[in-house]
């Protein structure tokens, strides 16, 4: 009779590893789709503020 040296297999470990890998893949996809650097976000805020100032400066007096 041959005895394997690996012992019992813990299936929960493999299930959790698979779940972690899927979660990481989803996070990578989201970072590509939605991720922007802090510099890009700050630039967008500055542009919006400038546009708001320009718009407010062109209001007609009542």
TASULWO-V271154 format. One record per residue. RES is the residue in one letter. PSI is psi in whole degrees, -180 to 180 (none if undefined). OMEGA is omega in radians with two decimals (* if undefined). D_LAST is the distance of its C-alpha to the last C-alpha in whole Angstrom. Layout:
BEGIN
<<RES:PSI:OMEGA:D_LAST> <RES:PSI:OMEGA:D_LAST>>
END
This chain:
BEGIN
<<X:129:-3.12:99> <X:136:-3.13:96> <X:126:3.11:93> <X:144:-3.09:90> <X:0:-3.06:89> <X:-27:-3.14:85> <X:-169:-3.11:85> <X:150:-3.12:83> <X:129:3.12:80> <X:104:-3.09:76> <X:-26:3.12:74> <X:-37:3.13:71> <X:-45:-3.13:71> <X:-37:3.10:71> <X:-44:-3.14:68> <X:-39:3.10:66> <X:-41:3.12:66> <X:-43:3.13:65> <X:-41:3.11:62> <X:-41:-3.13:61> <X:-41:3.12:62> <X:-39:3.13:59> <X:-41:3.12:57> <X:-41:3.13:57> <X:-41:3.12:57> <X:-40:3.11:54> <X:-39:3.11:52> <X:-41:3.11:53> <X:-42:3.13:51> <X:-38:-3.13:48> <X:-32:3.07:48> <X:-43:-3.06:48> <X:-41:-2.98:45> <X:-12:-3.02:43> <X:133:3.04:44> <X:149:-3.14:42> <X:163:3.12:42> <X:-37:3.13:40> <X:-41:3.12:39> <X:-42:3.12:38> <X:-43:3.13:36> <X:-39:3.12:34> <X:-43:3.10:34> <X:-41:3.11:32> <X:-43:-3.13:30> <X:-42:3.12:29> <X:-41:3.13:28> <X:-41:3.13:25> <X:-42:3.12:24> <X:-43:3.13:23> <X:-40:3.11:22> <X:-43:3.11:19> <X:-43:3.13:19> <X:-42:-3.14:18> <X:-44:3.13:16> <X:-32:-3.13:14> <X:-16:-3.12:14> <X:12:3.12:13> <X:147:3.07:9> <X:143:3.08:6> <X:143:3.11:4> <X:none:*:0>>
END
